Amino acid sequence: METKTLKATLKSGRKMPIVGFGTYQIRGTSLIRDVLDYALGAGYRSIDTAAVYGNETDIGSALKTLLPKYNLKREDIFITTKLSPSDHGEKALDAVKQSLKNLDCGYLDLYLIHWPGQSRLSIHDPSNIAIRAKTWEKLIEAKKQGLVKDIGVSNYTIKHLEELDKSNSEIPAVNQVEWHPFYHQSDLKNYCKQKGILLQAYSSLGGTNNPDLMTNEVVVEIAKNLNKSPSQVLLKWAVQQGVGIIPKARSKSHIEENINLDFEIPEKDLDKLNNIGTMTKFAWDPTDVA
Ligand SMILES: NC(=O)c1ccc[n+]([C@@H]2O[C@H](COP(=O)([O-])OP(=O)(O)OC[C@H]3O[C@@H](n4cnc5c(N)ncnc54)[C@H](OP(=O)(O)O)[C@@H]3O)[C@@H](O)[C@H]2O)c1
């Protein structure tokens, strides 16, 4: 099956495209309309946003004209958004409603807790534990009310995931985390697999304007041998291991390149990428969030 149409089955039985389109730092009505036009034209059917990205309203209004343009219905696309870390706890249900209003798309496919801590608390404050448990209750309520089809988390470590498991609560459908050859953890991947949680990678290319991964000599050499670009190798590396991806790009050529992943990375090269020997995290680190 083409990577473009490849889907993961979530715990609920609903399907989520393995390749999604990331929108962090892409803002403004016309820019959003242009990138989503390129993305839908290239075959992306999943869009990742967040309350804190400040682009939900523009995404919602762009889809009003772009879905008919590509002869798509609401159910043909998968929309993910995330809770602002300032809206943890009692405010979470209202935050879901606000995101849904902004996106104006009837229902959300997936709603994630963006970060395991409440932004007004120190990451070391143990009150984070009770607050995110309350948030999770509210998201379960949002699901019951039909506002969102699936709920999940982001930047959760095994410790954070285990809390939900121990409290016999609903297990998240997805855990979206930083994941690339410079930063990946096999214990987290194994834990998610065992619990049926889809692991989804962010910053697969190193994040905005960061050439470190795309110029890494192991990545470049493998790309050269396969006649692919370093970005395609970095993305396929995740997909081949059953990890979802949400690359972000503004240019049409990058957007098209990032979903054109119909090639195989040989096992020996996957091993090289898995053992690149660098542990560098580029985005925020949840390890110490209580
Ligand atoms: N849950 C979280 O905490 C979290 C954190 C970070 C990100 N995310 C999500 O994950 C998405 C992706 O992560 P990210 O935004 O950090 O960045 P990323 O996807 O790792 O990289 C984006 C950067 O790579 C460049 N790029 C894209 N395709 C390229 C290509 N084919 N060749 C060369 N350069 C290319 C982009 O440039 P151009 O724009 O110029 O094309 C941009 O500067 C985000 O947009 C967001 O949706 C979630």
The ligand as a Gaussian input file, in Angstrom:
#p B3LYP/6-31G(d) Opt

LIG

0 1
 N        3.277000      17.870000      20.564000
 C        4.290000      18.711000      20.600000
 O        4.770000      19.132000      21.662000
 C        4.899000      19.156000      19.300000
 C        6.137000      19.834000      19.312000
 C        6.677000      20.216000      18.077000
 C        6.002000      19.918000      16.904000
 N        4.797000      19.282000      16.931000
 C        4.044000      18.968000      15.692000
 O        4.922000      18.302000      14.778000
 C        5.004000      19.034000      13.568000
 C        6.382000      18.857000      12.927000
 O        7.442000      19.237000      13.792000
 P        8.253000      20.594000      13.647000
 O        7.328000      21.678000      13.262000
 O        9.044000      20.744000      14.902000
 O        9.234000      20.437000      12.469000
 P        9.810000      19.346000      11.454000
 O        8.691000      18.714000      10.714000
 O       10.806000      18.500000      12.134000
 O       10.656000      20.308000      10.484000
 C       10.153000      21.428000       9.884000
 C       11.297000      22.164000       9.194000
 O       11.847000      21.338000       8.161000
 C       11.811000      22.016000       6.938000
 N       11.464000      21.039000       5.906000
 C       10.282000      20.393000       5.772000
 N       10.357000      19.519000       4.753000
 C       11.592000      19.628000       4.225000
 C       12.242000      18.993000       3.145000
 N       11.617000      18.069000       2.425000
 N       13.527000      19.334000       2.878000
 C       14.167000      20.254000       3.626000
 N       13.591000      20.895000       4.663000
 C       12.322000      20.593000       4.961000
 C       10.733000      23.063000       7.078000
 O       11.057000      24.100000       6.202000
 P        9.952000      24.899000       5.303000
 O        8.829000      25.243000       6.240000
 O       10.709000      26.052000       4.820000
 O        9.483000      24.000000       4.209000
 C       10.852000      23.429000       8.543000
 O       11.861000      24.386000       8.760000
 C        4.672000      20.455000      14.006000
 O        4.347000      21.300000      12.935000
 C        3.539000      20.200000      14.961000
 O        2.337000      19.969000      14.242000
 C        4.248000      18.890000      18.106000

